Amino acid sequence: MVPNRTASMPFILASVLISVMGLGLVIPVLPKLIEELSGSVEAGARLNGLFFAAYALMQFTFAPILGMLSDRYGRRPVLLASSLGTGVDYLVAALTQSLWVLFLARLIAGALGASLATANAYVADISKPEERARNFGLVGATFGMGFVLGPVVGGLLGNLDLRLPFYFAAGLALLNFLYGYFALPESLRPERQPQARSLNPFAALGILGKTPVLRGLSSSLALVFLAFGILQSVWVLYTGYRFGWRPLEVGLSLFLVGLGGVVVQAGLVRPAVAWLGERRALLLAQSLGVFAYALYGLATQGWMMYAVIPLAALGNLGQPLAQALLTREVSPQAQGALQGALSGVQSLTVAVGGLVGGLLFALAARLEPAALVGLPFFVGSLLYLLAALNTARLFRKA
């Protein structure tokens, strides 16, 4: 059966939006809920970091596993089970009065949220080769929209009740399950499904080393993800320290960062490919990241950060283009394993980047001259430069 693309893409985009929004919805309220259940402000602050670290670890561990399960049993059952499980999980989190049940619920949410890899594999299944960059761009844009909307909606609902965002996330996930149950066809044909293989998540990462293109582009993506993790961890600290930004300015700037990613990935991937081709467009995107991060670090006034955001947004062209090129390096029955490995690398490198960014900012804030406070962004610029040079070297050889 040929998948119905009209029914398939909306479900995939809805799944991605709900998964990202589910995380964003609880960000504004989770620290307070942990504090309420632990009975201590100090314990709440300490445990909040533990909750997020555990969530990231589950994403890293289960993205390859769910990807391989989708290769073995099909994309549809994995996606539907993830939607149903996520809905039940958020409902448990909304109802519990136990801190450890809440912690367990976040672990399960992290594991099920790793189904984004399966969603990307589904997109690879149903897309013609020339459509893959555009469709991955739509997935990336939807991811960005969830990043923008989740904390806003979560904050509004959390003002009414700390548990209301969890109920809302549960409702979205269960509605998506019902929609998918009736409308989502299987994208992986039976003859394409592979024999059983190990579900070791570390072994699954081995798929990224099977060809020069897989090794090269996945390495470049890891460098870009590392740079993004640095930016994510220091943006609030940097803008507050250097420009005295308050929550309003920080929230507005992050909204524009997310919106820029949405616009670029939803609307500019196809024109960029038509104008430059996938390879040159990817090199351009990574090169723009070099300048954008350097300019963030050199900014001396707050308005300069806003001026750089559109340039940085163009760097978002890179990920869907790289994913489209990578999907051509593996067989249809290995798309789940590939996307799972990429998701695992992203989770790990963003988390490491966050730690590195915090250490760099703490170091730079003690140094003179004051311009060195931009050190985390300069390191991010260097990482983008290494990614661009690595990609250029790969394309010259290929």
C-alpha positions as CSV (number, residue, x, y, z in Angstrom):
1,M,0.0,0.0,0.0
2,V,1.4,3.4,-0.9
3,P,1.1,5.8,2.0
4,N,-1.4,8.6,1.7
5,R,0.8,11.6,1.9
6,T,-2.2,13.9,2.5
7,A,-3.1,12.0,5.7
8,S,0.5,11.2,6.7
9,M,2.3,14.6,6.8
10,P,-0.3,16.4,9.0
11,F,-0.1,13.6,11.5
12,I,3.7,13.6,11.6
13,L,3.8,17.4,12.0
14,A,1.1,17.2,14.7
15,S,3.2,14.5,16.5
16,V,6.3,16.6,16.4
17,L,4.4,19.7,17.6
18,I,2.8,17.9,20.5
19,S,6.1,16.2,21.5
20,V,8.0,19.5,21.6
21,M,5.1,21.5,23.1
22,G,4.7,18.8,25.8
23,L,8.2,19.5,27.0
24,G,7.7,23.3,26.6
25,L,4.4,23.3,28.4
26,V,5.8,22.0,31.6
27,I,9.0,24.1,31.7
28,P,7.4,27.1,33.4
29,V,5.6,25.0,36.0
30,L,7.8,22.0,36.7
31,P,10.2,23.7,39.2
32,K,7.2,24.9,41.2
33,L,5.5,21.6,41.1
34,I,8.7,19.8,42.2
35,E,9.1,22.4,45.0
36,E,5.5,21.8,46.1
37,L,5.9,18.0,46.2
38,S,9.3,18.1,47.9
39,G,8.2,20.7,50.4
40,S,11.5,22.6,50.0
41,V,12.6,25.5,47.8
42,E,16.3,24.3,48.0
43,A,15.3,20.7,47.1
44,G,13.1,21.9,44.3
45,A,15.9,23.8,42.7
46,R,18.3,20.9,43.0
47,L,15.9,18.3,41.8
48,N,14.8,20.4,38.8
49,G,18.2,20.0,37.2
50,L,18.1,16.3,37.9
51,F,14.7,16.0,36.2
52,F,16.0,17.7,33.0
53,A,19.2,15.8,32.9
54,A,17.3,12.5,33.3
55,Y,14.9,13.5,30.5
56,A,17.9,14.2,28.2
57,L,19.5,10.9,29.1
58,M,16.3,9.0,28.2
59,Q,16.1,10.8,24.9
60,F,19.7,9.8,24.1
61,T,19.1,6.2,25.1
62,F,15.7,5.6,23.5
63,A,15.9,7.5,20.2
64,P,18.0,4.8,18.6
65,I,15.9,2.0,20.2
66,L,12.6,3.4,18.9
67,G,14.1,4.0,15.5
68,M,15.3,0.4,15.2
69,L,11.9,-0.9,16.5
70,S,10.2,1.1,13.8
71,D,12.5,-0.5,11.2
72,R,11.5,-4.0,12.6
73,Y,7.8,-3.6,13.3
74,G,6.8,-0.5,11.2
75,R,6.6,3.2,11.9
76,R,2.8,3.3,12.6
77,P,2.8,1.1,15.7
78,V,5.7,2.9,17.3
79,L,4.2,6.4,16.6
80,L,0.7,5.4,17.9
81,A,2.1,3.7,21.0
82,S,4.2,6.8,21.7
83,S,1.2,9.1,21.4
84,L,-1.0,6.9,23.6
85,G,1.8,6.4,26.1
86,T,2.7,10.1,26.2
87,G,-1.0,11.0,26.9
88,V,-1.3,8.5,29.7
89,D,2.0,9.6,31.1
90,Y,1.1,13.3,31.3
91,L,-2.2,12.4,32.9
92,V,-0.3,10.4,35.6
93,A,2.0,13.4,36.1
94,A,-1.0,15.7,36.4
95,L,-2.7,13.5,39.1
96,T,0.2,12.3,41.2
97,Q,1.0,13.6,44.7
98,S,4.3,11.7,44.8
99,L,7.6,13.3,43.8
100,W,9.1,10.0,42.7
101,V,6.0,9.2,40.5
102,L,6.5,12.6,38.9
103,F,10.2,11.8,38.3
104,L,9.2,8.4,36.8
105,A,6.7,10.1,34.6
106,R,9.4,12.5,33.2
107,L,11.7,9.5,32.5
108,I,8.9,7.9,30.5
109,A,8.1,11.2,28.7
110,G,11.8,11.4,27.7
111,A,11.8,7.9,26.4
112,L,8.5,8.3,24.4
113,G,9.5,11.7,23.2
114,A,12.4,10.1,21.4
115,S,9.9,8.9,18.8
116,L,10.8,12.1,16.9
117,A,13.4,9.9,15.2
118,T,10.6,7.6,14.0
119,A,8.7,10.6,12.7
120,N,11.7,11.6,10.7
121,A,12.1,8.0,9.4
122,Y,8.4,8.2,8.3
123,V,9.1,11.4,6.4
124,A,12.0,9.7,4.6
125,D,9.8,6.8,3.7
126,I,7.0,8.9,2.1
127,S,9.1,11.6,0.5
128,K,10.6,11.5,-3.0
129,P,14.4,12.2,-2.9
130,E,13.9,15.7,-4.2
131,E,11.2,16.4,-1.6
132,R,13.1,15.3,1.5
133,A,15.0,18.5,2.3
134,R,11.7,20.5,2.1
135,N,9.8,18.0,4.2
136,F,12.5,17.8,6.8
137,G,12.4,21.6,6.8
138,L,8.7,21.4,7.6
139,V,9.4,19.0,10.5
140,G,12.1,21.4,11.7
141,A,9.8,24.4,11.4
142,T,7.1,22.5,13.4
143,F,9.8,21.7,16.0
144,G,10.6,25.4,16.3
145,M,6.9,26.3,16.5
146,G,6.5,23.9,19.5
147,F,9.6,25.6,21.1
148,V,7.9,29.0,20.7
149,L,4.4,28.0,21.7
150,G,5.0,25.5,24.5
151,P,6.4,27.8,27.2
152,V,3.9,30.5,26.4
153,V,0.9,28.3,26.7
154,G,2.4,26.5,29.7
155,G,3.0,29.8,31.5
156,L,-0.6,31.0,30.8
157,L,-2.1,27.7,32.0
158,G,0.3,27.4,34.9
159,N,-0.9,30.8,36.2
160,L,-4.3,29.2,36.7
161,D,-3.2,25.8,38.1
162,L,0.3,24.2,38.2
163,R,-1.1,20.9,36.9
164,L,-3.2,22.3,34.1
165,P,-0.3,22.2,31.5
166,F,0.1,18.5,32.2
167,Y,-3.7,17.9,31.6
168,F,-3.5,20.0,28.4
169,A,-0.4,18.0,27.1
170,A,-2.2,14.8,27.9
171,G,-5.3,15.9,25.9
172,L,-3.2,16.8,22.9
173,A,-1.4,13.5,22.8
174,L,-4.5,11.4,23.2
175,L,-6.3,13.4,20.5
176,N,-3.3,12.8,18.2
177,F,-3.4,9.1,19.0
178,L,-7.1,8.9,17.9
179,Y,-6.4,10.9,14.7
180,G,-3.5,8.7,13.8
181,Y,-5.3,5.5,14.6
182,F,-7.9,6.3,12.0
183,A,-5.9,8.3,9.5
184,L,-2.2,7.1,9.6
185,P,-1.1,4.4,7.1
186,E,2.0,2.4,7.5
187,S,4.9,3.8,5.5
188,L,7.3,0.9,5.6
189,R,6.4,-1.9,3.2
190,P,6.5,-5.5,4.7
191,E,9.3,-6.5,2.3
192,R,11.4,-3.7,3.5
193,Q,11.3,-4.6,7.1
194,P,14.7,-6.1,8.3
195,Q,15.5,-9.1,10.3
196,A,15.8,-8.7,14.1
197,R,18.9,-6.8,15.2
198,S,20.4,-5.7,18.5
199,L,18.5,-2.9,20.3
200,N,21.7,-1.7,22.0
201,P,21.5,2.2,21.6
202,F,25.3,2.5,21.5
203,A,25.6,-0.2,18.8
204,A,22.9,1.7,16.8
205,L,25.2,4.7,16.6
206,G,27.5,2.6,14.5
207,I,25.3,3.2,11.4
208,L,26.8,6.7,11.3
209,G,30.2,5.3,10.5
210,K,29.2,3.1,7.6
211,T,30.1,5.5,4.7
212,P,32.2,8.6,4.3
213,V,29.2,10.8,3.9
214,L,27.5,9.4,7.0
215,R,30.7,9.9,9.0
216,G,31.4,13.3,7.6
217,L,27.9,14.9,7.8
218,S,27.0,13.4,11.2
219,S,30.3,14.8,12.5
220,S,29.4,18.3,11.2
221,L,25.9,18.0,12.6
222,A,27.4,17.1,16.0
223,L,29.5,20.2,16.0
224,V,26.5,22.4,15.1
225,F,24.4,20.7,17.8
226,L,27.2,21.4,20.3
227,A,27.3,25.1,19.3
228,F,23.5,25.3,19.7
229,G,23.7,23.7,23.2
230,I,26.2,26.5,24.2
231,L,23.8,29.2,22.9
232,Q,20.8,27.6,24.6
233,S,22.6,27.5,28.0
234,V,24.1,31.0,28.0
235,W,21.6,33.2,26.2
236,V,19.7,34.3,29.4
237,L,22.9,34.7,31.4
238,Y,24.8,36.6,28.7
239,T,22.0,39.0,27.8
240,G,21.2,39.7,31.5
241,Y,24.9,40.2,32.4
242,R,25.9,42.3,29.4
243,F,22.7,44.3,28.5
244,G,20.7,44.1,31.7
245,W,17.8,42.4,30.0
246,R,14.8,41.5,32.0
247,P,12.5,38.5,31.5
248,L,10.4,40.5,29.0
249,E,13.4,41.2,26.7
250,V,14.7,37.6,27.1
251,G,11.3,36.1,26.3
252,L,10.9,38.4,23.2
253,S,14.3,37.6,21.9
254,L,13.8,33.8,22.3
255,F,10.4,34.1,20.6
256,L,12.2,35.8,17.6
257,V,14.9,33.1,17.6
258,G,12.2,30.4,17.4
259,L,10.1,32.3,14.9
260,G,13.2,32.8,12.6
261,G,13.8,29.1,12.6
262,V,10.2,28.4,11.7
263,V,10.1,30.9,8.8
264,V,13.4,29.6,7.3
265,Q,12.7,25.9,7.6
266,A,9.1,26.2,6.4
267,G,9.6,28.6,3.6
268,L,13.2,28.9,2.4
269,V,14.5,25.3,2.1
270,R,13.0,24.6,-1.3
271,P,14.1,28.0,-2.9
272,A,17.6,27.6,-1.4
273,V,17.9,24.1,-3.0
274,A,16.5,25.3,-6.3
275,W,18.9,28.2,-6.4
276,L,22.1,26.6,-5.0
277,G,21.6,22.9,-4.8
278,E,21.7,20.9,-1.5
279,R,25.4,20.9,-1.0
280,R,26.1,24.6,-1.6
281,A,23.1,25.6,0.4
282,L,24.3,23.4,3.3
283,L,27.8,25.0,3.2
284,L,26.2,28.5,3.0
285,A,24.1,27.7,6.1
286,Q,27.1,26.5,8.1
287,S,29.2,29.5,7.0
288,L,26.5,31.9,8.1
289,G,26.5,30.3,11.5
290,V,30.2,31.2,11.9
291,F,29.4,34.9,11.4
292,A,26.2,34.9,13.4
293,Y,27.8,33.4,16.6
294,A,30.8,35.7,16.3
295,L,28.5,38.7,16.0
296,Y,26.5,37.6,19.1
297,G,29.8,37.5,21.0
298,L,30.9,41.0,19.7
299,A,27.6,42.7,20.4
300,T,27.9,45.7,22.7
301,Q,24.3,46.8,22.8
302,G,21.1,44.9,23.1
303,W,19.7,45.9,19.7
304,M,22.6,44.3,18.0
305,M,21.4,40.9,19.3
306,Y,18.1,41.4,17.6
307,A,19.9,42.5,14.4
308,V,21.9,39.2,14.2
309,I,18.9,36.9,14.8
310,P,17.8,37.0,11.1
311,L,21.3,36.0,10.0
312,A,21.5,33.3,12.6
313,A,18.0,32.0,11.5
314,L,19.4,31.3,8.0
315,G,21.7,28.8,9.6
316,N,18.6,26.7,10.3
317,L,18.7,25.6,6.6
318,G,21.5,23.3,7.5
319,Q,19.8,20.5,9.4
320,P,17.1,19.5,7.0
321,L,19.6,19.7,4.1
322,A,22.1,17.4,5.9
323,Q,19.3,15.0,6.9
324,A,18.1,14.8,3.3
325,L,21.7,14.0,2.1
326,L,22.1,11.4,4.9
327,T,18.9,9.5,4.1
328,R,20.3,8.6,0.7
329,E,23.2,6.8,2.3
330,V,21.1,4.0,3.9
331,S,18.5,1.6,2.7
332,P,14.7,2.2,3.3
333,Q,14.7,-0.5,6.0
334,A,17.5,1.4,8.0
335,Q,15.9,4.9,8.0
336,G,14.6,4.4,11.6
337,A,18.1,3.4,12.8
338,L,19.6,6.4,11.1
339,Q,17.2,8.9,12.4
340,G,17.4,7.4,15.9
341,A,21.2,7.6,15.8
342,L,21.0,11.3,14.7
343,S,18.5,12.1,17.5
344,G,20.7,10.4,20.0
345,V,23.7,12.4,18.9
346,Q,21.7,15.6,19.0
347,S,20.4,14.9,22.6
348,L,23.9,14.1,23.8
349,T,25.8,17.0,22.1
350,V,23.2,19.6,23.1
351,A,23.4,18.5,26.7
352,V,27.3,18.6,26.6
353,G,27.1,22.0,24.9
354,G,24.9,23.2,27.7
355,L,27.5,22.2,30.3
356,V,30.4,23.6,28.3
357,G,28.5,26.9,27.7
358,G,27.9,27.4,31.4
359,L,31.6,26.7,32.3
360,L,32.8,29.1,29.6
361,F,30.5,31.9,30.7
362,A,31.5,31.5,34.3
363,L,35.2,31.7,33.2
364,A,34.7,34.7,30.9
365,A,32.7,36.7,33.4
366,R,35.8,36.8,35.6
367,L,38.1,37.9,32.8
368,E,39.2,41.3,31.4
369,P,38.5,42.9,28.9
370,A,34.8,42.8,29.2
371,A,34.5,41.7,25.5
372,L,35.7,38.3,26.6
373,V,32.3,37.7,28.2
374,G,31.3,36.7,24.6
375,L,33.7,33.7,24.8
376,P,30.9,31.1,24.7
377,F,29.6,32.5,21.4
378,F,33.2,32.7,20.0
379,V,33.6,29.0,20.8
380,G,30.2,28.4,19.1
381,S,31.5,30.3,16.0
382,L,34.6,28.1,16.0
383,L,32.5,24.9,16.1
384,Y,30.5,26.2,13.2
385,L,33.7,26.9,11.3
386,L,35.0,23.4,12.0
387,A,31.6,22.0,10.8
388,A,31.8,24.0,7.5
389,L,35.4,23.0,6.9
390,N,34.6,19.4,7.5
391,T,31.6,19.5,5.2
392,A,33.6,21.3,2.5
393,R,36.4,18.6,2.7
394,L,33.8,15.9,2.5
395,F,32.2,17.3,-0.6
396,R,35.5,17.8,-2.4
397,K,36.3,14.1,-1.9
398,A,32.8,12.8,-2.7
